[in-house]
Amino acid sequence: MAYESLFQPLNINKLTIRNRIVSTAHAEVYATDGGMTTERYVKYYEEKAKGGCGLCICGGSSVVSIDSPQGWWSSVNLAT
């Protein structure tokens, strides 16, 4: 099989990832305007994991206190 190591577990220190399939962080726009998670956001990542993704890196939501100044995301920043 071509890429057989793709489906082998990967150990990082004491963490074992079931395979080497990774979903990188991206703004899926399922968080609230304030950057908080929603049920849809959680389900999105649950389905990725159920589908076989070994490591999902979350992105597009706030990682700072709600009291911190917020940047504003705008689709105008996307290259088309």
Secondary structure, 3 states (H helix, E strand, C coil): CCCHHHHCCEEECCEEECCCCEECCCCCCCCCCCCCCCHHHHHHHHHHHHCCCCEECCCCCCCCCCCCCCCCCCHHHCCC
